[in-house]
Amino acid sequence: MFDKTKPNNTISKLPKIDFDFNDIDLLKQLNKTNIEITKLNWIASRIPNQDILLEFISIKEWVKSNEIEAIHTTVWEVFISELIEDKSKISTEDKETINYKDAIYFWLKKIKKNWWLWYNDILEINKIITWNNSWVITSPSKKISNSETKEILYTPPQWLELIKSLLYNLEGYYNNFDEESEIDPLLKLPILHYQFEAIHPFWDWNWRTGRILMVLYFVLYEKLDLPILFLSDFINSHKKDYYLFLREIDSWKEESIKGFTLWLLLWIENQALQTQITIWKIANLMLELKTLLKIDKELKKIYKKELLDFLFISPFYSISKIEKYLKIHRNTASSYLNLLEKKWILKSMKLKRNKIFYYEDFFELLK
């Protein structure tokens, strides 16, 4: 019988389960989920500059993921922090959020090049998030407990060689898909996610590393071209259900596996739909601004496609940032931003001794 207070050293390697993935309820939900993911990918492709989606849409995921770990910052604060050139003056919370973004970018480049996830990549992702050397932790004190009651909810495996062996096994199951015996890669995702959380290889930030592996899984199997699907937002709204599912799977009950798989597929469908709505709003706002830049007598003098792209990568801007992006003189960059403020498109505020600008209508789309 499974004992949550003792190290889970009997955890099985994948594929382990005797489970019918041809279940009619799963297949119905799988179809709905795939439809919404396909729509999301198509809608995202309508945005010419993909950096817009990676920088803007993903920022909410970075902040929400940190909230799950009780690291509190805001989208506003993170955007502001990215404009601070002296990174030593950024708060630890904002640094960790920016690091989460960097970890996604790290592996996105890897997967676009190799279409593969290595054991060392998992370590590197965790290292980028924590900005410390990352290694597998086998301490007996590594336990998952209720933050309020201190009740032990789960105890990860403890043997170093066992943990490494499980991670190598996870690597193989994550990368390989057998079309003859498996229906759809999405049906493997819940088990993959559970397995990583159960291995719990690091001392800290296992959950965030695990969620990055989930987001990038859609790219690996070409469900999405970019990792733009919000996942942490839904967990925050259904945190109790999420942790309950994980703990029920510890005993590998068939009904728990089906329940979590259905729940996760529904969650992905819901988040894919919400992200579609956000992208349509971005596209409409871009069209409105493009029209204004072309018809206004003063604005059309500075209009260029690169300027429009720049304004939609982030809703916060500094003179040095636009100077570097457009490769223009600092005085020209300053005149661009000041004109946009004069025309009531941008607003400005003081950050230390510097003036920064922000596009409020664009920022509001995150809400």
PyMOL commands that set and color helices and strands:
alter all, ss='L'
color gray80, all
select helices_A, chain A and resi 24-44+51-68+75-81+87-89+92-114+119-130+160-175+185-187+189-199+206-220+232-237+239-249+254-295+299-301+305-311+319-326+330-342+360-366
alter helices_A, ss='H'
color red, helices_A
select strands_A, chain A and resi 144-145+152-154+316-317+347-351+354-358
alter strands_A, ss='S'
color yellow, strands_A
deselect
rebuild
show_as cartoon
